[in-house]
């Protein structure tokens, strides 16, 4: 894997974290609610386009992300998550049903579509 580039001085774009969907506030809140532990958010994060930017310059919302490379990265990640959720939901002993897996996969496909829209 290539090393991350530091952020350019005046990058006006809003980016997506490299681990889109896995390191967001919802996951942090789940851990806090489950274990009573709260971690600090990082001040600088790796992004889907390969830069390291301040956390405040990232978003998981498609309507906010303006970096085209990050939008493409998020689209690919959400499509990959959709396939993975369906696969896992059909495994013996899965804690989610195939119907629940389909709902989750549909949500990820919808997010992937939103990231591919040329609104930004």
N, C-alpha and C positions, 0 to 999 in steps of 0.2 A: 504494500500500500504506500502511496506517495505521501510525503510529509505535507501537512497543512500549511497553506500560505497565510502569512499574517494579513490582517485587514489593511486595505489601502486607506490612506488618510481620510478621504472624504467620500466614502462609499455611501450613497444615499439609499441603497436598496434594502428592502426587508427580505430576509433569508429564511430558510427552513433548516432546522438542526439536522445534522447528518443522520442521526438516529430518529428520524421522523416517526412520531407515533409511539415511541418507546420511552422517551425521556421527558415527557411533557408534564404539565401541572396536574393533569388528571391522575397520572401514575403516582406522582408525589403525594397527592391527596389520599389515594388509596392506601399507600404505605403508612401515612400518618394515621388514618382512621383504623387500620388493622393493627398496627403495632405501637401506636402512640409515639412514633419517632418522626421527627421533622428534620430534614436535611436542608442545608443552605443551597440555594440555586447558584450555579456557576456564574461568574461575571463574564467569562468569555467562553464561547462554544464553537465546536467544529460544525460547518454547514455542509449542505448537500453539494454545493458548488466547489468545495475544497478550501474555502477561506475560514479563518477564525475571526469571529466578530463578537461584539458585546451581546450578551443574552437579550438585552432589550431591543436589539435590531433583528430579532427572529419572531416568527409567528407560525402557528400550525393551521391558521385559517387561510384557505385559498384566496379569499378576497383581499387579503393584506400582503401576500407575498409578491414582491415585484422583481426579484431576481429570476430570470428565465431558466437558468441552469438549476436553481433550487426547485422551481416549479416542476421541472421535468424529473428531478430526483424524487420529489414527493409523489408524483404520479406513479413512477415505477415502484416505489416502496408500498404504496397503498394497493396496487395491483398484486404485488407479491404477498402482502398480508392477506388479501382476499383468498388467494389460492391456498395459503397455509392454514387459514381458519377452516376452510371447507375440508381440507385433508385431515386436520386434527379432530374435527367434529365427527368424522366417520370412523375414528379409531376405537377399538374395543376399550372400554373403561373410561372414555372421554367424559369430562364433567359438563360438557355442553352437548346438546342434541344436534343432529343434522339440521333441524329447523332453525335452532338458534345460530348455528354456524352460518347458515344461508343468510340470515338477517344481518349478521356481522359482516359477512363478505359483501353483501349488497351495499352496506354503508361505506365500506372501503372502496368499492368500485365507484360509488357516487362521488366520494372525495377525490378519487383519481381523475374522474371526468371534470370536476371543478378545477383541479390544478391544470388540466390541459386546455381549459377554455382560455381564449385570448382576450380576457377582460383587462389584464394589467399590461 
